[in-house]
């Protein structure tokens, strides 16, 4: 379990949020000014690694085991009690239905017990707004790249709750492409961090893998062609050679990173925004962060990257997004259902 804690006045009103969209159970407390004061995550990575991916039934069962202790832990860290919370929030989609139900049911129960408002939060909005945490606020207009295991999208943020979808993946998300290639070459789950680690010793130009849509005016993404190209290349390679494996990883990473970075720059120019933000699990990738920093500096773009511990699934970003909504007068009915296919832009 991981934690973050910051001092806060005992009189400051706060919001408690839960995240259980996939295989991470998380709880966090955020002040209504947007300061994260306690955050805990119970990871299931080691459990699902033996299956090579997330098993929904196993994930939901472990959410049930972890959610109550996590709530108690963040309350203790923040020095708060349940009756001091101004509201309770939880991720209601997108994600695995059986997992989403655990967090939302707990948050609704707490809201009912304490007679406080409930907020249903879109998981993708949590990622979208996370770069504005830790003193980077307030949320302001920008072009945002969300890049994770299940999603790759470019969004023009006009303000909280005012989002315009500029482009998304037509097939595999970037994180999905990383994981699928990793599985093909025998790396453990989750594969993205493994490829990033091995790529440091490799030559990114060793293999000429495709950069889909890079030569077109489209802001869409496609990574299935890259996966297919790797599949056709494998029979020619000796993956027992550490250098060959490193070169392959570096080349795959370079192909994905180049497309992500260039599309973001193009989107910013078209939208006439000078601020760009990047979030989601794949934004932890070292190669992506370095390329973004270099390219944005050359283009005169201000870059906000979500802090690494706020890139993967966490309740801190859900709490922050909920606070933005709550401060604008929004709450959700207790009848609000989970939606595994919840869209960020209606």
C-alpha positions as CSV (number, residue, x, y, z in Angstrom):
1,X,0.0,0.0,0.0
2,X,1.2,3.5,-0.8
3,X,0.4,6.7,1.0
4,X,0.7,10.5,0.8
5,X,0.0,12.9,3.6
6,X,0.1,16.7,3.9
7,X,-0.7,18.9,7.0
8,X,-4.1,20.4,7.0
9,X,-6.1,22.6,9.4
10,X,-8.6,20.6,11.4
11,X,-11.3,23.1,10.4
12,X,-10.9,22.7,6.7
13,X,-13.8,20.9,5.1
14,X,-12.9,17.8,3.1
15,X,-14.2,15.2,0.7
16,X,-13.5,11.4,0.8
17,X,-13.3,9.5,-2.5
18,X,-13.0,5.9,-3.5
19,X,-11.6,4.3,-6.7
20,X,-12.2,0.7,-7.7
21,X,-12.6,0.7,-11.4
22,X,-10.2,-2.1,-12.2
23,X,-7.8,-4.0,-9.9
24,X,-6.6,-1.2,-7.6
25,X,-8.6,-0.3,-4.5
26,X,-7.9,3.2,-3.4
27,X,-9.2,5.8,-0.9
28,X,-8.2,9.5,-0.6
29,X,-9.2,12.7,1.2
30,X,-9.0,16.1,-0.4
31,X,-9.7,19.5,1.0
32,X,-12.4,21.6,-0.8
33,X,-9.5,23.8,-1.9
34,X,-8.1,20.9,-3.8
35,X,-5.2,19.8,-1.6
36,X,-4.7,16.1,-1.3
37,X,-4.1,15.3,2.4
38,X,-4.3,11.5,2.5
39,X,-4.2,8.8,-0.2
40,X,-3.8,5.0,0.0
41,X,-3.8,2.3,-2.7
42,X,-4.0,-1.5,-2.2
43,X,-2.5,-2.9,-5.4
44,X,-3.5,-6.3,-6.9
45,X,-0.7,-6.4,-9.5
46,X,1.1,-9.4,-7.9
47,X,-2.2,-11.3,-7.7
48,X,-3.2,-10.8,-11.3
49,X,0.4,-11.3,-12.7
50,X,0.0,-15.0,-12.3
51,X,-3.0,-14.9,-14.7
52,X,-1.3,-12.6,-17.2
53,X,-4.0,-10.0,-16.8
54,X,-6.9,-8.8,-14.6
55,X,-9.5,-11.4,-13.6
56,X,-12.7,-9.4,-12.8
57,X,-14.0,-11.9,-10.1
58,X,-10.7,-11.9,-8.3
59,X,-10.5,-8.1,-8.5
60,X,-13.9,-7.5,-7.0
61,X,-13.3,-10.0,-4.2
62,X,-10.2,-8.2,-3.2
63,X,-11.9,-4.8,-3.4
64,X,-14.3,-6.0,-0.8
65,X,-11.4,-7.0,1.5
66,X,-9.5,-3.7,1.1
67,X,-12.1,-0.9,0.9
68,X,-13.1,-0.6,4.6
69,X,-9.5,-0.7,6.0
70,X,-8.4,1.9,3.4
71,X,-11.2,4.3,4.5
72,X,-10.1,3.9,8.1
73,X,-6.4,4.5,7.2
74,X,-7.0,7.7,5.2
75,X,-9.2,9.1,8.0
76,X,-6.4,8.4,10.5
77,X,-3.7,9.9,8.3
78,X,-5.8,13.0,7.7
79,X,-6.8,13.3,11.4
80,X,-10.4,13.4,10.3
81,X,-13.7,11.6,11.2
82,X,-16.4,10.6,8.8
83,X,-18.8,13.3,10.1
84,X,-16.3,15.9,9.1
85,X,-16.5,15.1,5.5
86,X,-18.5,17.5,3.3
87,X,-19.3,14.8,0.7
88,X,-18.3,11.3,-0.5
89,X,-17.4,10.3,-4.0
90,X,-16.5,7.3,-6.1
91,X,-15.7,6.3,-9.6
92,X,-18.8,5.1,-11.4
93,X,-17.2,4.3,-14.8
94,X,-15.7,3.4,-17.1
95,X,-14.3,0.1,-15.8
96,X,-15.3,-3.4,-14.7
97,X,-18.9,-3.5,-13.4
98,X,-18.1,-5.9,-10.6
99,X,-15.2,-3.7,-9.4
100,X,-17.0,-0.3,-9.8
101,X,-19.9,-1.5,-7.7
102,X,-17.7,-2.0,-4.6
103,X,-16.4,1.6,-4.5
104,X,-19.7,3.2,-5.4
105,X,-21.7,1.1,-2.9
106,X,-19.3,2.0,-0.1
107,X,-19.3,5.7,-0.9
108,X,-23.1,5.8,-1.2
109,X,-23.4,3.9,2.2
110,X,-21.2,6.5,3.8
111,X,-23.1,9.4,2.3
112,X,-26.4,7.9,3.6
113,X,-25.0,7.2,7.0
114,X,-23.6,10.7,7.4
115,X,-26.4,12.5,5.5
116,X,-24.0,14.1,3.1
117,X,-24.0,14.4,-0.7
118,X,-22.6,11.8,-3.0
119,X,-20.7,12.4,-6.3
120,X,-20.3,9.9,-9.1
121,X,-17.0,10.6,-10.9
122,X,-15.9,9.6,-14.3
123,X,-12.5,7.8,-14.0
124,X,-11.3,9.6,-17.2
125,X,-12.1,13.0,-15.7
126,X,-9.9,12.0,-12.8
127,X,-7.0,11.4,-15.1
128,X,-7.8,14.5,-17.2
129,X,-7.6,16.9,-14.2
130,X,-4.8,15.2,-12.3
131,X,-2.0,17.3,-13.8
132,X,-3.6,20.3,-12.0
133,X,-3.1,18.8,-8.6
134,X,-0.2,19.6,-6.2
135,X,-0.3,23.4,-6.6
136,X,-0.7,23.4,-10.4
137,X,-4.3,24.6,-10.3
138,X,-6.7,26.1,-11.0
139,X,-8.0,24.0,-13.8
140,X,-7.6,26.1,-17.0
141,X,-7.9,25.7,-20.7
142,X,-5.5,23.3,-22.3
143,X,-5.1,20.4,-24.7
144,X,-4.8,17.1,-22.7
145,X,-3.4,13.7,-23.7
146,X,-4.8,10.9,-21.6
147,X,-2.8,7.7,-22.2
148,X,-3.5,4.6,-20.3
149,X,-4.0,0.8,-20.6
150,X,-7.5,1.2,-21.9
151,X,-7.6,4.7,-23.3
152,X,-5.7,7.0,-25.6
153,X,-7.4,10.3,-26.3
154,X,-6.8,14.0,-27.0
155,X,-9.2,16.4,-25.3
156,X,-9.6,20.2,-25.5
157,X,-10.3,21.3,-21.9
158,X,-12.3,24.5,-21.9
159,X,-13.0,24.3,-18.2
160,X,-14.3,21.9,-15.5
161,X,-16.9,19.7,-17.2
162,X,-16.4,21.4,-20.6
163,X,-14.5,18.9,-22.7
164,X,-14.1,18.5,-26.4
165,X,-12.9,15.2,-27.8
166,X,-10.3,15.9,-30.5
167,X,-9.1,12.3,-31.2
168,X,-9.0,8.8,-29.8
169,X,-7.6,5.4,-30.6
170,X,-9.5,3.4,-33.3
171,X,-8.2,0.1,-31.9
172,X,-5.6,-0.7,-29.2
173,X,-4.8,2.0,-26.6
174,X,-1.1,2.8,-26.2
175,X,-0.9,1.0,-22.9
176,X,-2.7,-2.0,-24.4
177,X,-0.2,-2.1,-27.2
178,X,2.7,-2.0,-24.7
179,X,1.2,-4.9,-22.7
180,X,0.3,-7.0,-25.8
181,X,3.8,-6.7,-27.3
182,X,5.3,-7.5,-23.9
183,X,3.2,-10.6,-23.7
184,X,4.3,-11.7,-27.2
185,X,8.0,-11.4,-26.2
186,X,7.6,-13.1,-22.9
187,X,7.8,-10.2,-20.5
188,X,5.7,-10.3,-17.2
189,X,2.5,-8.4,-16.7
190,X,2.1,-5.4,-16.7
191,X,4.3,-5.1,-19.7
192,X,4.6,-1.4,-20.2
193,X,7.1,-0.7,-17.4
194,X,9.1,-3.8,-18.4
195,X,9.5,-2.5,-22.0
196,X,10.4,1.0,-20.7
197,X,13.1,-0.5,-18.5
198,X,14.6,-2.7,-21.2
199,X,14.5,0.1,-23.8
200,X,17.1,2.1,-21.9
201,X,19.8,-0.3,-23.2
202,X,18.4,-0.5,-26.7
203,X,18.6,1.2,-30.0
204,X,15.3,2.9,-30.9
205,X,16.2,2.9,-34.6
206,X,17.0,-0.9,-34.7
207,X,13.6,-1.7,-36.2
208,X,11.5,0.5,-38.5
209,X,8.1,0.0,-37.0
210,X,5.0,1.8,-38.4
211,X,3.8,5.2,-37.1
212,X,0.1,5.0,-37.9
213,X,-1.7,8.2,-38.9
214,X,1.4,10.3,-38.3
215,X,1.5,11.6,-41.9
216,X,-2.2,12.4,-42.0
217,X,-4.1,15.4,-40.6
218,X,-6.1,13.1,-38.3
219,X,-5.8,13.3,-34.5
220,X,-6.9,9.7,-34.2
221,X,-4.6,6.9,-33.0
222,X,-4.0,3.3,-34.1
223,X,-1.5,0.9,-32.5
224,X,-2.8,-2.4,-33.9
225,X,-0.5,-2.2,-36.9
226,X,2.5,-1.9,-34.6
227,X,1.5,-5.0,-32.8
228,X,1.1,-6.9,-36.1
229,X,4.5,-5.6,-37.3
230,X,6.2,-6.9,-34.2
231,X,4.4,-10.3,-34.6
232,X,5.8,-10.7,-38.1
233,X,9.3,-9.7,-36.9
234,X,9.5,-12.1,-34.0
235,X,10.3,-15.3,-36.1
236,X,13.4,-13.6,-37.4
237,X,14.8,-12.7,-34.0
238,X,16.8,-14.4,-31.2
239,X,15.1,-13.0,-28.1
240,X,17.6,-14.9,-25.9
241,X,20.0,-12.1,-27.0
242,X,19.7,-9.4,-24.4
243,X,20.7,-6.7,-26.9
244,X,18.1,-7.9,-29.5
245,X,15.4,-7.8,-26.8
246,X,16.5,-4.3,-25.7
247,X,16.6,-3.0,-29.3
248,X,13.1,-4.4,-29.9
249,X,11.7,-2.8,-26.8
250,X,13.4,0.5,-27.6
251,X,12.0,0.5,-31.2
252,X,8.5,-0.3,-30.0
253,X,8.6,2.4,-27.4
254,X,10.0,4.9,-29.9
255,X,7.1,4.1,-32.4
256,X,4.4,4.7,-29.7
257,X,6.0,7.7,-28.1
258,X,6.6,9.6,-31.4
259,X,3.0,9.3,-32.4
260,X,1.7,10.4,-29.0
261,X,4.0,13.4,-28.8
262,X,3.5,14.6,-32.4
263,X,-0.3,14.3,-32.2
264,X,-0.3,16.3,-29.0
265,X,1.7,19.1,-30.5
266,X,-0.5,19.2,-33.6
267,X,-3.6,19.3,-31.5
268,X,-2.3,22.2,-29.4
269,X,-1.5,24.2,-32.5
270,X,-4.9,23.6,-34.0
271,X,-6.6,24.5,-30.7
272,X,-4.4,27.6,-30.2
273,X,-3.5,26.5,-26.7
274,X,-0.1,27.0,-25.2
275,X,-0.7,24.7,-22.2
276,X,-0.7,20.9,-22.7
277,X,-1.2,18.3,-20.0
278,X,-0.5,14.5,-20.0
279,X,-1.9,11.9,-17.6
280,X,-2.8,8.2,-17.3
281,X,-0.7,5.2,-16.5
282,X,1.5,5.3,-19.6
283,X,2.5,8.9,-18.8
284,X,4.8,7.3,-16.2
285,X,6.9,6.0,-19.1
286,X,10.4,7.5,-18.9
287,X,10.8,7.7,-22.7
288,X,7.5,9.5,-23.1
289,X,8.3,12.0,-20.4
290,X,11.7,12.8,-21.9
291,X,10.3,13.2,-25.4
292,X,7.4,15.4,-24.2
293,X,9.7,17.7,-22.2
294,X,12.1,18.1,-25.2
295,X,9.4,18.6,-27.8
296,X,7.3,21.0,-25.8
297,X,10.3,23.2,-25.0
298,X,11.1,23.4,-28.7
299,X,7.5,24.4,-29.5
300,X,7.1,26.9,-26.7
301,X,4.4,24.9,-25.0
302,X,3.9,24.7,-21.3
303,X,3.8,21.1,-20.2
304,X,2.1,19.8,-17.1
305,X,2.7,16.1,-16.3
306,X,0.7,14.3,-13.7
307,X,2.9,13.2,-10.8
308,X,3.9,9.6,-11.2
309,X,1.9,8.3,-8.2
310,X,-1.1,10.1,-9.6
311,X,-0.8,8.6,-13.1
312,X,-1.9,5.0,-12.3
313,X,-5.3,4.4,-10.8
314,X,-5.7,6.2,-7.5
315,X,-8.4,7.9,-5.5
316,X,-6.5,11.2,-5.1
317,X,-7.4,12.2,-8.7
318,X,-11.0,11.1,-8.1
319,X,-11.2,13.2,-5.0
320,X,-9.7,16.2,-6.8
321,X,-12.2,15.9,-9.7
322,X,-15.1,15.5,-7.3
323,X,-14.0,18.6,-5.4
324,X,-14.1,20.6,-8.7
325,X,-17.6,19.4,-9.4
326,X,-18.8,19.9,-5.8
327,X,-17.5,23.5,-5.7
328,X,-19.5,24.2,-8.8
329,X,-22.7,23.0,-7.1
330,X,-22.9,19.5,-8.6
331,X,-23.9,16.3,-6.7
332,X,-25.2,13.0,-7.9
333,X,-28.4,11.1,-7.0
334,X,-27.9,8.0,-4.9
335,X,-29.7,6.1,-7.7
336,X,-26.8,6.9,-10.1
337,X,-25.7,3.6,-11.5
338,X,-22.2,2.4,-12.6
339,X,-21.5,2.5,-16.3
340,X,-18.6,0.3,-17.6
341,X,-18.6,2.3,-20.9
342,X,-19.1,5.8,-19.4
343,X,-17.9,8.4,-21.9
344,X,-16.0,11.5,-20.9
345,X,-17.6,13.6,-23.6
346,X,-21.3,13.2,-24.2
